[in-house]
């Protein structure tokens, strides 16, 4: 009687425990496996879970799936405006940095008498930890009491009517060109037409007694 060969990785389908470093994912029929893997690898919760698992060996082999779920849940809480976990994290980090500062300062004091180089190195690291502790507390204070955002608008106050122009300053050169030879424009009726003093004007119709003056001969005497 022939034996039926087991399918690859059939132990994952038979209820066997899943390895702690295995990440479960649900694939859609017809989806590109490479695109699905890239999408999972770029998720912030997945990348943070991988790093957290590496630096948390003191807790044993943590399941990456559980880490991803917890990180995703905390990220969703922050997105919805719940910052309690973030505030607690900052308080805990400030206390940790303070403990590091005191330990490094203690080691600096122990080496101060004979090994000045080591004492200086420890003190420099201690002051860095103290600076980080202060920055962490400042961040926490900003989260608890955010700075108000002020919207300042320009107020133009004057007595009587006034035209206010808040736009860019006009070009002084263009204004100078506009004001060139203003009397000449008063003499123009249309473009390229100028008043000609040599042309005799026609008699108006207001007074019939006023007519065009004819030629005058100064040498002729009409009296005699």
PEVENSUL-V957903 format. One record per backbone hydrogen bond with DSSP energy under -0.5 kcal/mol. CO is the residue of the C=O (numbers start at 0). NH is the residue of the N-H. If there is no record, write none. Layout:
BEGIN
CO/NH ; CO/NH
END
This chain:
BEGIN
2/4 ; 6/9 ; 8/11 ; 9/12 ; 9/13 ; 10/15 ; 18/21 ; 19/63 ; 21/23 ; 24/26 ; 27/30 ; 30/32 ; 31/35 ; 32/36 ; 33/37 ; 34/38 ; 35/39 ; 36/40 ; 37/41 ; 39/42 ; 42/46 ; 43/47 ; 44/48 ; 45/49 ; 46/50 ; 47/51 ; 48/52 ; 49/53 ; 50/54 ; 52/55 ; 55/58 ; 56/59 ; 59/61 ; 62/66 ; 63/67 ; 64/68 ; 65/69 ; 66/70 ; 67/71 ; 68/72 ; 69/73 ; 70/74 ; 71/75 ; 72/76 ; 73/77 ; 74/78 ; 75/79 ; 76/81 ; 77/80 ; 80/82 ; 82/86 ; 83/87 ; 84/88 ; 85/89 ; 86/90 ; 87/91 ; 88/92 ; 89/93 ; 90/94 ; 91/95 ; 92/96 ; 93/97 ; 94/98 ; 95/99 ; 96/100 ; 97/101 ; 98/102 ; 99/103 ; 100/104 ; 101/105 ; 102/106 ; 103/107 ; 104/108 ; 105/109 ; 106/110 ; 108/111 ; 110/114 ; 113/115 ; 114/118 ; 115/119 ; 116/120 ; 117/121 ; 118/122 ; 119/123 ; 120/124 ; 121/125 ; 122/126 ; 123/127 ; 124/128 ; 125/129 ; 126/130 ; 127/131 ; 128/132 ; 129/133 ; 130/134 ; 131/135 ; 132/136 ; 133/137 ; 134/138 ; 135/139 ; 136/140 ; 137/141 ; 138/142 ; 139/143 ; 140/144 ; 147/149 ; 149/151 ; 150/152 ; 153/155 ; 154/156 ; 157/159 ; 161/163 ; 163/165 ; 169/171 ; 170/174 ; 171/175 ; 172/176 ; 173/177 ; 174/178 ; 176/179 ; 178/181 ; 180/183 ; 180/184 ; 181/184 ; 181/185 ; 182/186 ; 183/186 ; 184/187 ; 189/192 ; 192/188 ; 194/196 ; 195/198 ; 206/209 ; 208/210 ; 215/217 ; 216/219 ; 219/221 ; 220/223
END
